[in-house]
Amino acid sequence: MREPQLADFGLSTADIETIKAKGTANDRVSSKLSLWLIAGIFGGGFLWACAHSGNYGVFILLIITTMTGLVAIMIGFIPAVIISMLVAHVIAPLHPEAKILRRYEKAMSAFKAAWAREQVAFWQGLSGPALERELSLLLQCLGHSVHLVGGAGDGRVDLLVDDDIIIQCKAHAKPLSPAAARDLLGTKIHRGAQRAVLVCTGGFSRATQEFANANKLELWDVQALVSKQRGVNA
């Protein structure tokens, strides 16, 4: 998968700077409106307090003025939020440049997510359930029908692929011992599965590899997962 370029979307660095400058200008407008609203409410409260200075004590007037100021600040934020939302979700999206920029950002986000899945660290950092989910998505992208079975009472089958392939996933940091392979072989025989795959992000011990080879079990380590993901991204 090739990294998206600005030129692919008819954009340049100057275009990005222009779009950002427009966004900054819109933010300034909303900020100024809020400040004017706050000043107006506070000023009105202060003038009212001065007009009634003969009816109330100075202490009461200070409290009223302070409360008016606090209310003004709180109310002032409301239009700022509303205007920012209107600008971000209604006005800005109407500009052709903004639409193109969103398409570029979406493509870049998809590229980064795909690239991350090609890294060994991504797969090694997954928990057991997360590994099952990610492998399920990967196999579906490769055109397989996948049923996520994993959980309590899964019968040592985490994924059922194309109705005749059973997969057991192990998110281990160290090479897997033959015990898991022996368990998977028993499950394969019991279910009459055509293929059985043992997946471990920590790799497999030599004894496990020898047992798997002798009993026609497939072993997928993290490099195998990365290779399959690169096949999807190609």
C-alpha positions in Angstrom: 0.0 0.0 0.0 1.5 3.3 -1.1 1.4 6.3 1.3 -1.2 8.9 0.1 0.4 12.1 -1.2 -1.1 15.5 -1.2 -0.6 15.6 -5.0 -2.9 12.6 -5.3 -5.7 14.8 -4.1 -4.7 17.9 -6.0 -3.4 19.6 -2.9 -0.1 21.2 -2.0 1.5 22.3 1.3 0.4 25.8 0.5 -3.2 24.7 0.2 -3.0 23.0 3.6 -1.7 26.2 5.2 -4.5 28.2 3.6 -7.2 25.8 4.9 -5.6 25.9 8.4 -5.5 29.7 8.3 -9.2 29.8 7.5 -9.9 27.6 10.4 -7.8 29.8 12.7 -9.7 32.9 11.4 -13.0 31.2 12.2 -11.9 30.4 15.7 -10.9 34.0 16.2 -14.3 35.2 15.2 -16.1 32.9 17.7 -13.6 34.0 20.4 -14.3 37.7 19.8 -18.0 37.2 19.8 -17.8 35.4 23.1 -15.6 38.1 24.6 -18.0 40.8 23.4 -21.0 38.9 24.9 -19.2 38.5 28.2 -18.2 42.2 28.3 -21.8 43.2 27.5 -23.4 41.1 30.2 -20.8 42.1 32.8 -21.1 45.7 31.8 -24.8 45.6 32.1 -24.7 44.1 35.5 -22.1 46.7 36.6 -24.3 49.6 35.3 -27.3 48.2 37.1 -25.4 47.9 40.3 -24.2 51.5 40.0 -27.8 52.7 39.3 -29.0 51.0 42.5 -26.1 52.0 44.7 -28.4 54.0 46.9 -30.6 51.0 47.7 -28.0 48.5 48.5 -24.8 48.4 50.5 -21.4 48.3 48.8 -20.8 44.7 49.9 -24.1 43.5 48.3 -23.2 45.4 45.1 -19.8 43.7 44.9 -21.5 40.3 45.3 -24.1 41.2 42.6 -21.4 42.5 40.2 -19.2 39.4 40.8 -22.1 37.0 40.2 -23.0 38.9 37.1 -19.4 38.5 35.9 -19.4 34.7 36.5 -22.8 34.3 34.7 -21.4 36.4 31.8 -18.4 34.1 31.5 -20.5 30.9 31.6 -23.0 32.3 29.0 -20.2 33.6 26.9 -18.8 30.1 26.3 -22.1 28.8 24.9 -22.1 30.8 21.6 -18.4 30.0 21.3 -19.1 26.3 21.4 -22.1 26.6 19.1 -20.2 28.7 16.6 -17.2 26.3 16.7 -19.5 23.4 16.0 -21.2 25.2 13.1 -17.9 26.2 11.6 -16.4 22.7 12.0 -19.4 20.6 10.9 -21.6 22.9 8.7 -19.7 25.8 7.2 -16.2 24.4 6.8 -17.3 21.2 5.1 -19.0 23.2 2.5 -15.7 24.5 1.1 -14.4 22.2 -1.7 -10.8 22.4 -0.3 -12.0 21.2 3.1 -13.8 18.2 1.5 -10.6 17.3 -0.4 -8.6 17.7 2.8 -10.9 15.3 4.7 -10.6 12.7 2.0 -6.8 13.0 2.2 -6.8 12.8 6.0 -9.1 9.7 5.8 -6.8 8.0 3.3 -3.8 8.8 5.5 -5.5 7.5 8.6 -6.3 4.2 6.7 -2.7 4.0 5.5 -1.3 4.4 9.0 -3.6 1.8 10.4 -2.7 -0.7 7.7 1.0 0.1 8.1 0.8 -0.5 11.8 -0.6 -4.0 11.2 2.5 -4.8 9.2 4.7 -4.3 12.2 5.8 -7.1 14.5 5.3 -5.0 17.6 1.6 -4.6 16.7 0.9 -8.3 16.8 3.1 -8.9 19.8 1.3 -6.2 21.7 -2.1 -7.8 21.4 -3.9 -9.6 24.2 -5.5 -13.0 23.5 -9.0 -11.8 22.7 -7.5 -8.9 20.6 -5.3 -11.3 18.7 -8.4 -13.4 17.9 -10.3 -10.4 16.6 -7.4 -9.0 14.5 -6.7 -12.4 13.0 -10.4 -12.8 12.2 -10.4 -9.4 10.4 -7.2 -10.3 8.5 -8.6 -13.6 7.3 -11.9 -12.0 6.2 -9.8 -9.4 4.2 -8.2 -12.4 2.5 -11.6 -13.6 1.4 -12.3 -16.3 4.1 -15.5 -16.9 6.0 -14.6 -16.6 9.7 -16.6 -17.5 12.8 -15.1 -16.2 16.1 -15.5 -19.0 18.6 -13.0 -18.0 21.3 -14.1 -17.7 24.9 -15.0 -19.9 27.8 -15.8 -23.4 26.6 -14.4 -22.8 23.1 -13.2 -26.4 22.9 -9.7 -25.2 22.0 -11.0 -23.5 18.9 -10.8 -19.7 18.6 -11.6 -19.3 15.0 -13.5 -21.5 12.6 -12.5 -20.7 9.0 -14.5 -21.7 5.9 -16.2 -24.3 8.1 -13.3 -26.8 7.9 -10.2 -25.0 9.3 -9.8 -24.6 13.1 -7.4 -22.0 14.6 -6.1 -21.7 18.1 -4.5 -18.4 19.1 -1.9 -17.9 21.8 -0.7 -14.4 22.6 2.5 -15.5 24.4 5.8 -13.7 24.7 7.8 -17.0 24.7 8.0 -19.9 22.2 5.0 -22.3 22.6 5.6 -25.7 24.1 4.2 -28.9 22.4 1.3 -29.2 24.8 -0.8 -26.7 22.9 0.0 -28.6 19.6 -1.0 -31.9 21.1 -4.3 -30.4 22.3 -5.0 -28.9 18.9 -4.3 -32.3 17.2 -6.9 -33.9 19.5 -9.4 -31.3 18.7 -8.7 -31.7 14.9 -9.3 -35.4 15.1 -12.4 -35.0 17.3 -14.0 -32.4 15.0 -12.8 -34.1 11.8 -11.4 -30.7 10.6 -9.5 -30.6 7.3 -6.8 -28.2 8.6 -5.7 -27.1 12.0 -3.6 -24.0 12.7 -1.8 -22.9 15.8 -1.0 -19.2 16.1 1.5 -17.9 18.6 3.0 -14.4 18.6 6.0 -15.7 20.6 6.9 -18.4 18.1 7.3 -22.1 18.7 9.8 -24.3 20.4 11.7 -26.8 18.2 9.8 -29.7 19.8 6.5 -28.0 18.9 7.7 -27.5 15.3 8.7 -31.2 15.1 5.4 -32.4 16.5 3.4 -30.1 14.1 5.4 -31.3 11.1 4.8 -34.9 12.0 1.1 -34.5 12.5 0.3 -32.0 9.7 -0.5 -29.0 11.9 0.2 -25.5 10.6 2.1 -23.1 12.7 1.8 -19.3 12.2 4.2 -17.1 14.1 4.2 -13.3 14.1 6.2 -13.2 10.8 3.5 -15.3 9.1 0.9 -12.8 10.3 2.9 -9.9 9.1 3.3 -11.6 5.7 -0.4 -12.2 5.4 -1.2 -8.6 6.3 1.3 -7.3 3.7 -0.6 -9.4 1.2 -3.8 -7.6 2.1 -2.1 -4.2 1.9 -0.4 -4.8 -1.4 
